[in-house]
Amino acid sequence: MKLAVASVLLFVAAYVGSIVLYVDSGMGHPRRIADGPAPADGTKVTFDIEDIQSDNSVLRANITVLPGPALLDPDTHTLKEDLSVVATSVVSTSKRTWPSGTLPDILPVSVTLTGDVADWPFDSYESGPLAMQHFSGPAQTPVPAKSTLVDRLLGWKVEVNRLGAGNE
C-alpha cells in the first residue's frame, strides 16, 4: 500500500515538474524575444519565426508590417505612398513593395542557417546578421520602425544579439 502511494506521489511530482519546465522554457506558447525602440510615428514590424528546417538549414519566418498613422491616409486608412521593406541576411535579400491605397500583408522569408544536423540532439544553428529596412514614397525615405522578434518554435531556444547593444 505504501509503495503504491509513493509511486503515485512520485508520478504526480514528475508530471508537475515537467509542466513547470515546459512553460518556463517558453515552449508552451509564442514568446517575444526582442523588441526594438518605439519610433515616433508608431510603425511596427514583427519577425515571426515559424519553422527551422534542419535538414536543409533554413529558417522560415513571416514579416508583418503595421504602418504608423503618419504613413496612412486618415480617410481610407490605407497607405498614402508606396511602402517597401527590405530584409537582408548574409546570403539573401527579400524585398516587397506595397503600393499606395493598400495595406501591407505578410512577407514570408527564408534565412540560410549554419549548423550540422548530425550533432542532434545538441545541434545548434546561426543565421548571421539580419537587417530590415523600410522606405516610403518615390524618394525612398527611410521609415523608422519598432522591430519585434517572436519565437513560435517548440523545442528550440532562439537567442538574439543586437548589433550596437554591447555585443556584436
KAKA-V83743 format. One line per field, one symbol per residue. psi: psi as a letter, one per 30 degrees, with the letter a starting at -180 (. if undefined). burial: # if it has 9 or more other C-alpha atoms within 8 Angstrom, else .. A space follows every 50 residues. Layout:
psi=???
burial=???
//
This chain:
psi=eeeeeeeeeeeeeeeeeeeeeeeefgfflkkkekklkklefgkkkkjjke kkjffghkkklkkkkjklfffkkfefhlkelkkkkjkkaeflkkkkkklk fakkakjklkkklkljffgkggklkkfakkkkkkkklffhkkjkkkkkkk jgkkfkjkkkjkkggfk.
burial=.....................##..##..#.####...#..######### ###...#########.###.###....############........### #..#....#.###.##......#.#.#..#..#####.....#.###### ###...............
//
